[in-house]
Amino acid sequence: MGVVAHDLLTKGANVSLVHRSSVEESRLQAVVRWSDPVGVDVDVSALLLGADGRVRGDEDFVFYNAPMSADGAVRLLGKRSTDDLAEDRIAIDLEAMAGEVSSVVIAASLDAAERVGFGDVGDLSVEIRDVSGTARARFEVPDAGGETAMVLGELYLRGDEWKFRAVGQGWDSGLAGLATDYGITVTEESESTTDDETVDAEPAPVVLINNTITDSDEHLDAVQDVVADAV
């Protein structure tokens, strides 16, 4: 079932999804879709944030190298594709979420080594579905450019209601840059070379080192300005 007109969100808009006491409606899916004319692979990720807008620890960063949160409340479901459309999915169980978590950021990233940005990926969108598979909200990203990582939307607790907000804020520093701004310290493993030959390096994996909180995150401040509540 497709979304109704008022659930097709514009950037910065939000919609109520479920009351926090509703166990039956607490299981959601975030489905990120795109068309792929240049053959670029998109990876989704999620960050579980506390009231301060930061992760509590490395286990709150759910991505391709760590596909499930420690409590199992958020997990990656994997990708599906057709000839001209692909999607990557995240399962979110609000009932199982720790009480300290007040929002879940839904993000997507590209391999920076491909030298393309989200402006090269067509029809980028995120859709929130309930347990029956019915779409409850949809956001079509309107203005992507050279960004290699992007916060597409955010599930957040406002009073006794879980809501979804369309964000569409990008980073040109990839997944590592996005994660760093939310309080994760990352490093990238490089491929070794020999004296006799140069090895074509595979894309460097993101490796978590430890959780740190920094005081000067200008990019994160910009994101928080974008997602300031319109209650």
Summary of the structure (lengths in Angstrom):
residues: 231
radius of gyration: 17.5
end to end distance: 26.8
largest distance: 63.7
contacts: 708
relative contact order: 0.21
helix: 13%
strand: 43%
